[in-house]
Amino acid sequence: MAKEESFDIVSQVDMQEVDNAVQQATKELAQRYDLKDTKSTVDLDKHEATILIKAPSDFVAKQVIDILGTKLFKRGIDLTALQWGAPEAASGGAVRQSAKIVNGIEAELARRINKEIREEKFKVKVQIEGDKLRVFSASRDELQAVIAFVKANDYGIPLQFTNRR
């Protein structure tokens, strides 16, 4: 019998790259002529994995989000890794908006991915291990078919395929 091979389906974000992108966005806010004196800020809380944007108006907040998105994209961070909340009114007519950085696959989504893989009748075994899924099969072709299937579906978060053995 052939040895089983496997890979992991994960959703991970490099927080150092996010930190670098936030610093670059902050630097650009201080230098751009149209945003220089708006007192807009971009703050990263690494422990809570959140980004907080403060701006004097909704229009400026959207510009700041656009700048941050550009910096994140250039650093290789998928923008679907950010789940933006609704803009909140702050004191003095300012606007505050926060984004949660998705790190790991939630249990409900992991079960949904597992179910969809099983419904396609691939000859694989899928195990949910915390915030990742491990897929086993004796055939590399089956594993590659599963990767293609998962890539073709949109789950709302960036997925990576790691730890191929």
C-alpha positions in Angstrom: 0.0 0.0 0.0 1.2 3.5 -0.9 2.3 5.9 1.8 -0.3 8.6 2.5 0.5 12.1 1.6 -1.0 15.2 3.1 -1.2 19.0 3.2 -2.8 21.6 5.4 -5.4 24.3 4.6 -4.7 27.3 6.7 -5.4 31.0 6.8 -2.4 32.9 8.2 -1.4 36.5 8.0 2.2 37.7 8.6 1.7 40.3 11.3 5.1 41.8 10.7 4.1 42.6 7.1 0.9 44.1 8.4 2.9 46.2 10.9 5.2 47.4 8.1 2.2 48.3 5.9 0.6 50.3 8.7 3.9 52.2 9.3 4.2 52.9 5.6 0.5 54.1 5.5 1.1 56.4 8.5 4.2 57.8 6.9 2.2 58.5 3.7 -0.6 60.2 5.7 2.0 62.6 7.2 3.5 63.4 3.8 0.5 63.6 1.4 -0.5 67.2 0.8 -4.3 66.5 0.9 -4.1 64.4 4.1 -1.3 66.1 5.9 -3.3 68.2 8.4 -6.4 66.0 8.8 -5.1 64.3 12.0 -6.0 60.9 10.5 -4.4 57.9 12.2 -3.9 54.2 11.5 -3.2 52.1 14.6 -2.4 48.4 14.8 -3.1 46.3 17.9 -1.0 43.1 17.3 -2.4 41.3 20.4 -6.0 41.8 19.4 -5.2 41.6 15.6 -7.1 44.8 14.8 -6.5 47.9 12.9 -8.2 51.2 13.9 -8.6 54.1 11.6 -9.5 57.6 12.9 -10.3 60.4 10.4 -12.2 63.7 10.5 -14.8 62.6 7.9 -16.1 59.6 6.2 -14.5 60.7 2.9 -11.1 61.0 4.5 -11.5 57.6 6.2 -12.2 56.0 2.9 -9.0 57.5 1.5 -7.0 56.3 4.5 -8.5 52.8 4.0 -7.5 52.9 0.3 -3.9 53.9 1.2 -3.7 51.1 3.8 -5.1 48.6 1.3 -2.5 49.6 -1.3 0.3 49.2 1.2 -1.0 45.8 2.4 -1.3 44.6 -1.2 2.2 45.6 -2.0 3.4 43.6 1.0 1.6 40.5 -0.1 -1.3 40.6 2.3 -4.6 39.5 0.8 -7.2 42.2 1.5 -9.9 39.6 2.3 -7.9 39.0 5.5 -9.4 42.3 6.8 -13.0 42.3 8.0 -14.0 45.9 8.2 -16.6 47.0 10.7 -19.2 49.8 10.2 -17.9 53.4 10.5 -18.7 54.8 13.9 -19.2 58.5 14.8 -16.6 59.8 17.2 -16.3 63.1 19.0 -16.1 66.3 17.0 -17.7 64.8 13.9 -14.8 62.4 13.4 -15.1 58.9 12.1 -13.6 55.7 13.6 -13.5 52.4 11.7 -11.9 49.2 12.8 -10.9 46.0 11.0 -10.3 42.5 12.4 -7.4 40.6 10.9 -8.5 37.0 10.2 -5.9 34.5 11.4 -7.0 30.9 11.3 -10.1 29.2 10.0 -13.1 29.3 12.3 -14.7 26.0 13.3 -17.9 26.7 11.4 -16.1 27.5 8.1 -13.8 24.5 8.6 -16.8 22.2 8.9 -18.3 23.8 5.7 -15.1 23.3 3.7 -14.9 19.7 5.0 -18.5 19.0 4.0 -18.0 20.5 0.5 -14.9 18.4 0.0 -16.8 15.2 1.0 -19.7 16.1 -1.2 -17.4 16.2 -4.2 -16.5 12.5 -3.5 -12.7 13.0 -3.5 -10.8 10.0 -2.3 -9.3 11.9 0.6 -9.7 12.1 4.4 -10.1 15.6 6.0 -9.3 16.3 9.7 -10.1 19.6 11.4 -7.2 20.4 13.7 -7.9 23.6 15.6 -7.8 26.4 13.2 -6.6 24.4 10.2 -7.6 21.4 8.1 -5.4 18.5 7.2 -6.2 16.6 4.0 -4.8 13.0 3.5 -4.7 10.8 0.4 -2.6 8.1 -1.1 -2.8 9.9 -4.5 -1.1 13.2 -5.2 -3.5 13.8 -8.0 -6.4 13.7 -5.6 -4.7 16.2 -3.3 -4.1 18.5 -6.2 -7.7 18.2 -7.3 -8.8 19.2 -3.7 -6.5 22.2 -3.8 -7.9 23.3 -7.2 -11.5 22.8 -5.8 -10.9 24.8 -2.7 -9.1 27.6 -4.7 -12.1 27.7 -7.1 -14.5 28.4 -4.2 -14.8 31.7 -2.3 -14.8 31.3 1.5 -14.3 35.0 2.3 -10.9 34.6 3.8 -7.5 34.0 2.2 -6.5 30.3 2.3 -3.0 28.9 1.9 -1.9 25.3 1.3 1.1 24.4 3.4 3.0 21.5 4.9 2.8 19.2 1.9 4.2 15.8 2.7 
